[in-house]
Amino acid sequence: MNLLTNLPFVAVALMLLIGFYGVIFKKNLIKIAIGVTIIQSAVNLFLVSLGYLKGGIAPVYTLASQEKMVAPTVQALTLTSIVIGLAVTALMLALIVRIYQHYDSIDSDDVRRLKG
């Protein structure tokens, strides 16, 4: 296989590694939220990479042959994933703001210690 055809999948693997590193090893809640967002972006890139067809035509063009059209399912799934990712990110940040207001800290160790 050519390296250029595998480049999106290599980028997905690197983004997943960076995202999991942020989620597992960081203590700052904002950095953990950023790690989750990077993982979501990696999944979106993976979905778009799966739906890529060299020389493919957008599925809204109806005069093209069926073999040259790109699958619209992957594009719709990616758009849905982006909207869900936005909602999850907003919820995480809202929870982080509430945690900061209650505990005066966004360090996950401090929040665990103050649990009682």
TORPA-4810 file (N, C-alpha, C, O; in nm, 3 decimals):
<nodes>
NODE_1_0.083_-0.119_0.000_0.000_0.000_0.000_0.087_0.125_0.000_0.198_0.127_0.054_M
NODE_2_0.035_0.226_-0.060_0.103_0.354_-0.068_0.088_0.428_0.066_-0.015_0.418_0.132_N
NODE_3_0.191_0.502_0.104_0.187_0.575_0.230_0.079_0.681_0.230_0.017_0.707_0.333_L
NODE_4_0.056_0.743_0.115_-0.046_0.848_0.108_-0.187_0.794_0.129_-0.273_0.866_0.179_L
NODE_5_-0.211_0.669_0.091_-0.344_0.612_0.114_-0.363_0.578_0.262_-0.477_0.575_0.309_T
NODE_6_-0.255_0.551_0.334_-0.265_0.517_0.476_-0.246_0.639_0.567_-0.262_0.627_0.689_N
NODE_7_-0.213_0.753_0.512_-0.186_0.871_0.594_-0.302_0.912_0.685_-0.279_0.944_0.801_L
NODE_8_-0.427_0.912_0.637_-0.536_0.946_0.729_-0.548_0.848_0.847_-0.582_0.889_0.958_P
NODE_9_-0.522_0.722_0.823_-0.532_0.623_0.930_-0.417_0.637_1.029_-0.434_0.611_1.148_F
NODE_10_-0.300_0.677_0.981_-0.188_0.706_1.071_-0.222_0.828_1.157_-0.193_0.831_1.276_V
NODE_11_-0.282_0.929_1.095_-0.323_1.049_1.169_-0.428_1.013_1.274_-0.426_1.067_1.385_A
NODE_12_-0.521_0.923_1.240_-0.622_0.879_1.336_-0.556_0.811_1.455_-0.592_0.837_1.570_V
NODE_13_-0.459_0.723_1.428_-0.390_0.652_1.536_-0.315_0.749_1.627_-0.318_0.736_1.749_A
NODE_14_-0.246_0.848_1.567_-0.174_0.947_1.648_-0.270_1.032_1.731_-0.243_1.060_1.848_L
NODE_15_-0.382_1.073_1.671_-0.479_1.152_1.746_-0.540_1.071_1.860_-0.563_1.125_1.968_M
NODE_16_-0.565_0.943_1.837_-0.618_0.858_1.945_-0.517_0.845_2.058_-0.554_0.851_2.176_L
NODE_17_-0.389_0.827_2.024_-0.286_0.818_2.127_-0.277_0.946_2.208_-0.267_0.941_2.331_L
NODE_18_-0.278_1.060_2.141_-0.271_1.189_2.211_-0.395_1.208_2.299_-0.383_1.253_2.414_I
NODE_19_-0.512_1.176_2.247_-0.635_1.192_2.323_-0.639_1.101_2.445_-0.676_1.146_2.554_G
NODE_20_-0.602_0.974_2.428_-0.602_0.883_2.542_-0.497_0.922_2.645_-0.519_0.906_2.765_F
NODE_21_-0.383_0.974_2.599_-0.283_1.023_2.692_-0.340_1.136_2.778_-0.319_1.139_2.900_Y
NODE_22_-0.410_1.228_2.715_-0.469_1.340_2.788_-0.575_1.295_2.886_-0.585_1.350_2.996_G
NODE_23_-0.655_1.198_2.848_-0.763_1.151_2.935_-0.709_1.070_3.053_-0.758_1.083_3.164_V
NODE_24_-0.608_0.988_3.028_-0.560_0.897_3.132_-0.459_0.963_3.226_-0.467_0.943_3.347_I
NODE_25_-0.366_1.041_3.174_-0.253_1.086_3.255_-0.263_1.230_3.305_-0.185_1.268_3.393_F
NODE_26_-0.352_1.309_3.254_-0.363_1.448_3.297_-0.459_1.459_3.415_-0.555_1.383_3.424_K
NODE_27_-0.433_1.553_3.504_-0.516_1.574_3.622_-0.608_1.696_3.609_-0.707_1.706_3.681_K
NODE_28_-0.574_1.787_3.520_-0.654_1.907_3.498_-0.780_1.868_3.419_-0.771_1.803_3.315_N
NODE_29_-0.896_1.906_3.469_-1.021_1.866_3.405_-1.038_1.927_3.266_-1.099_1.865_3.179_L
NODE_30_-0.985_2.046_3.244_-0.990_2.107_3.111_-0.907_2.026_3.011_-0.950_2.003_2.898_I
NODE_31_-0.790_1.981_3.054_-0.705_1.899_2.967_-0.769_1.764_2.938_-0.753_1.709_2.829_K
NODE_32_-0.841_1.710_3.034_-0.914_1.585_3.011_-1.025_1.608_2.908_-1.046_1.524_2.821_I
NODE_33_-1.094_1.720_2.918_-1.198_1.752_2.820_-1.138_1.771_2.680_-1.197_1.730_2.581_A
NODE_34_-1.021_1.832_2.674_-0.953_1.848_2.545_-0.915_1.711_2.488_-0.925_1.689_2.368_I
NODE_35_-0.871_1.621_2.574_-0.837_1.485_2.530_-0.958_1.413_2.473_-0.947_1.344_2.371_G
NODE_36_-1.073_1.427_2.537_-1.196_1.365_2.487_-1.234_1.425_2.351_-1.278_1.354_2.262_V
NODE_37_-1.216_1.555_2.336_-1.247_1.622_2.210_-1.153_1.575_2.098_-1.196_1.560_1.983_T
NODE_38_-1.027_1.553_2.131_-0.932_1.501_2.031_-0.972_1.359_1.988_-0.962_1.325_1.871_I
NODE_39_-1.018_1.278_2.083_-1.065_1.143_2.049_-1.186_1.151_1.957_-1.197_1.074_1.862_I
NODE_40_-1.278_1.242_1.986_-1.395_1.260_1.900_-1.354_1.302_1.759_-1.412_1.255_1.660_Q
NODE_41_-1.256_1.389_1.749_-1.209_1.432_1.617_-1.142_1.317_1.543_-1.154_1.307_1.421_S
NODE_42_-1.072_1.232_1.616_-1.009_1.116_1.552_-1.114_1.021_1.496_-1.097_0.966_1.387_A
NODE_43_-1.222_1.002_1.568_-1.331_0.917_1.518_-1.394_0.978_1.394_-1.425_0.906_1.299_V
NODE_44_-1.413_1.109_1.394_-1.470_1.174_1.275_-1.377_1.161_1.155_-1.423_1.135_1.043_N
NODE_45_-1.248_1.178_1.176_-1.151_1.161_1.066_-1.152_1.017_1.016_-1.140_0.993_0.896_L
NODE_46_-1.166_0.922_1.107_-1.172_0.782_1.066_-1.295_0.755_0.980_-1.287_0.686_0.879_F
NODE_47_-1.409_0.809_1.020_-1.531_0.789_0.942_-1.520_0.851_0.803_-1.561_0.791_0.704_L
NODE_48_-1.464_0.972_0.797_-1.448_1.037_0.667_-1.349_0.960_0.580_-1.368_0.950_0.458_V
NODE_49_-1.244_0.907_0.641_-1.144_0.830_0.565_-1.203_0.700_0.511_-1.167_0.656_0.402_S
NODE_50_-1.294_0.639_0.586_-1.358_0.517_0.537_-1.449_0.545_0.418_-1.461_0.461_0.329_L
NODE_51_-1.511_0.661_0.416_-1.604_0.694_0.309_-1.539_0.752_0.185_-1.608_0.782_0.088_G
NODE_52_-1.406_0.769_0.186_-1.337_0.830_0.072_-1.334_0.734_-0.046_-1.307_0.615_-0.030_Y
NODE_53_-1.361_0.786_-0.163_-1.354_0.709_-0.286_-1.282_0.794_-0.389_-1.328_0.904_-0.422_L
NODE_54_-1.169_0.745_-0.440_-1.091_0.823_-0.535_-1.172_0.849_-0.661_-1.222_0.756_-0.725_K
NODE_55_-1.185_0.976_-0.695_-1.264_1.014_-0.812_-1.414_1.009_-0.786_-1.493_1.014_-0.879_G
NODE_56_-1.452_0.999_-0.659_-1.593_0.989_-0.624_-1.668_1.120_-0.642_-1.609_1.228_-0.635_G
NODE_57_-1.795_1.109_-0.664_-1.881_1.224_-0.687_-1.978_1.234_-0.570_-2.017_1.133_-0.512_I
NODE_58_-2.015_1.356_-0.535_-2.111_1.377_-0.427_-2.242_1.306_-0.460_-2.283_1.304_-0.576_A
NODE_59_-2.308_1.248_-0.360_-2.430_1.171_-0.388_-2.550_1.254_-0.430_-2.653_1.198_-0.466_P
NODE_60_-2.539_1.386_-0.427_-2.652_1.469_-0.469_-2.656_1.486_-0.621_-2.757_1.530_-0.675_V
NODE_61_-2.548_1.452_-0.690_-2.543_1.463_-0.835_-2.605_1.336_-0.892_-2.545_1.228_-0.882_Y
NODE_62_-2.721_1.346_-0.952_-2.798_1.227_-0.988_-2.765_1.168_-1.124_-2.809_1.057_-1.153_T
NODE_63_-2.691_1.237_-1.209_-2.661_1.185_-1.342_-2.535_1.097_-1.344_-2.497_1.048_-1.451_L
NODE_64_-2.472_1.077_-1.232_-2.351_0.997_-1.226_-2.387_0.849_-1.212_-2.497_0.813_-1.169_A
NODE_65_-2.292_0.764_-1.249_-2.314_0.620_-1.231_-2.305_0.585_-1.083_-2.242_0.657_-1.006_S
NODE_66_-2.366_0.477_-1.044_-2.372_0.436_-0.905_-2.234_0.400_-0.850_-2.211_0.416_-0.730_Q
NODE_67_-2.144_0.353_-0.932_-2.011_0.310_-0.887_-1.922_0.427_-0.849_-1.831_0.410_-0.767_E
NODE_68_-1.945_0.545_-0.905_-1.860_0.660_-0.880_-1.909_0.748_-0.765_-1.841_0.844_-0.729_K
NODE_69_-2.024_0.718_-0.708_-2.077_0.800_-0.600_-2.017_0.760_-0.467_-1.991_0.643_-0.440_M
NODE_70_-1.997_0.860_-0.385_-1.949_0.837_-0.249_-2.071_0.800_-0.164_-2.179_0.855_-0.183_V
NODE_71_-2.052_0.709_-0.070_-2.162_0.666_0.016_-2.209_0.782_0.105_-2.127_0.838_0.179_A
NODE_72_-2.335_0.820_0.100_-2.383_0.931_0.183_-2.400_0.893_0.329_-2.409_0.981_0.415_P
NODE_73_-2.404_0.764_0.360_-2.424_0.720_0.498_-2.311_0.764_0.588_-2.333_0.807_0.702_T
NODE_74_-2.189_0.754_0.538_-2.072_0.792_0.618_-2.073_0.942_0.645_-2.039_0.986_0.755_V
NODE_75_-2.111_1.020_0.546_-2.117_1.165_0.564_-2.224_1.203_0.665_-2.202_1.290_0.750_Q
NODE_76_-2.339_1.140_0.658_-2.446_1.169_0.754_-2.406_1.125_0.894_-2.436_1.194_0.991_A
NODE_77_-2.339_1.013_0.906_-2.293_0.965_1.037_-2.189_1.059_1.096_-2.189_1.084_1.217_L
NODE_78_-2.102_1.112_1.013_-2.001_1.207_1.061_-2.065_1.337_1.108_-2.026_1.391_1.211_T
NODE_79_-2.163_1.387_1.034_-2.233_1.508_1.078_-2.305_1.486_1.210_-2.305_1.573_1.297_L
NODE_80_-2.366_1.370_1.226_-2.431_1.336_1.352_-2.330_1.328_1.465_-2.356_1.374_1.576_T
NODE_81_-2.215_1.271_1.437_-2.109_1.259_1.536_-2.056_1.396_1.578_-2.024_1.417_1.695_S
NODE_82_-2.046_1.488_1.485_-2.000_1.623_1.516_-2.099_1.693_1.610_-2.059_1.759_1.706_I
NODE_83_-2.228_1.678_1.583_-2.329_1.741_1.668_-2.329_1.679_1.808_-2.337_1.751_1.907_V
NODE_84_-2.319_1.548_1.816_-2.314_1.482_1.946_-2.187_1.521_2.021_-2.190_1.544_2.142_I
NODE_85_-2.075_1.531_1.949_-1.949_1.573_2.011_-1.957_1.714_2.066_-1.901_1.742_2.172_G
NODE_86_-2.024_1.802_1.996_-2.042_1.939_2.044_-2.124_1.940_2.173_-2.091_2.013_2.267_L
NODE_87_-2.230_1.861_2.177_-2.313_1.856_2.297_-2.236_1.796_2.415_-2.248_1.844_2.527_A
NODE_88_-2.159_1.692_2.390_-2.080_1.630_2.497_-1.974_1.728_2.549_-1.952_1.738_2.669_V
NODE_89_-1.909_1.799_2.459_-1.808_1.897_2.500_-1.871_2.010_2.583_-1.815_2.051_2.684_T
NODE_90_-1.986_2.058_2.540_-2.055_2.163_2.616_-2.095_2.113_2.754_-2.083_2.186_2.853_A
NODE_91_-2.142_1.990_2.763_-2.178_1.933_2.892_-2.057_1.917_2.983_-2.063_1.947_3.102_L
NODE_92_-1.946_1.869_2.927_-1.824_1.854_3.007_-1.777_1.989_3.060_-1.742_2.000_3.178_M
NODE_93_-1.776_2.090_2.975_-1.730_2.221_3.020_-1.825_2.282_3.123_-1.780_2.349_3.216_L
NODE_94_-1.955_2.260_3.108_-2.050_2.309_3.208_-2.028_2.240_3.342_-2.035_2.304_3.447_A
NODE_95_-2.001_2.110_3.339_-1.973_2.038_3.463_-1.842_2.085_3.527_-1.832_2.094_3.649_L
NODE_96_-1.743_2.114_3.444_-1.616_2.164_3.497_-1.635_2.299_3.564_-1.576_2.325_3.668_I
NODE_97_-1.717_2.386_3.505_-1.745_2.516_3.565_-1.814_2.498_3.700_-1.780_2.565_3.797_V
NODE_98_-1.912_2.407_3.707_-1.981_2.382_3.834_-1.886_2.322_3.938_-1.895_2.357_4.056_R
NODE_99_-1.797_2.233_3.896_-1.699_2.176_3.989_-1.607_2.285_4.041_-1.575_2.288_4.160_I
NODE_100_-1.565_2.375_3.954_-1.478_2.485_3.997_-1.551_2.578_4.095_-1.493_2.623_4.193_Y
NODE_101_-1.678_2.605_4.068_-1.754_2.690_4.159_-1.772_2.624_4.296_-1.773_2.693_4.398_Q
NODE_102_-1.785_2.495_4.298_-1.809_2.425_4.424_-1.681_2.396_4.502_-1.678_2.412_4.624_H
NODE_103_-1.574_2.354_4.433_-1.451_2.310_4.498_-1.336_2.410_4.486_-1.233_2.391_4.551_Y
NODE_104_-1.349_2.514_4.406_-1.241_2.610_4.378_-1.116_2.543_4.322_-1.005_2.589_4.347_D
NODE_105_-1.134_2.437_4.247_-1.021_2.366_4.186_-1.072_2.288_4.066_-1.186_2.239_4.065_S
NODE_106_-0.986_2.276_3.964_-1.019_2.190_3.850_-0.921_2.074_3.840_-0.909_2.010_3.735_I
NODE_107_-0.852_2.047_3.949_-0.762_1.933_3.957_-0.842_1.811_4.003_-0.908_1.816_4.107_D
NODE_108_-0.837_1.703_3.927_-0.919_1.587_3.960_-0.879_1.524_4.093_-0.964_1.467_4.162_S
NODE_109_-0.752_1.533_4.132_-0.711_1.480_4.263_-0.771_1.559_4.378_-0.813_1.502_4.478_D
NODE_110_-0.775_1.691_4.364_-0.835_1.775_4.468_-0.984_1.746_4.483_-1.035_1.742_4.595_D
NODE_111_-1.053_1.726_4.374_-1.194_1.700_4.377_-1.221_1.564_4.442_-1.317_1.550_4.517_V
NODE_112_-1.138_1.466_4.414_-1.153_1.335_4.477_-1.127_1.341_4.626_-1.199_1.278_4.704_R
NODE_113_-1.026_1.417_4.668_-0.993_1.428_4.810_-1.102_1.498_4.889_-1.127_1.465_5.005_R
NODE_114_-1.168_1.594_4.827_-1.271_1.670_4.896_-1.405_1.599_4.897_-1.503_1.650_4.952_L
NODE_115_-1.411_1.480_4.837_-1.537_1.408_4.829_-1.592_1.374_4.967_-1.713_1.378_4.988_K
NODE_116_-1.505_1.342_5.060_-1.552_1.322_5.195_-1.534_1.184_5.242_-1.570_1.152_5.356_G
</nodes>
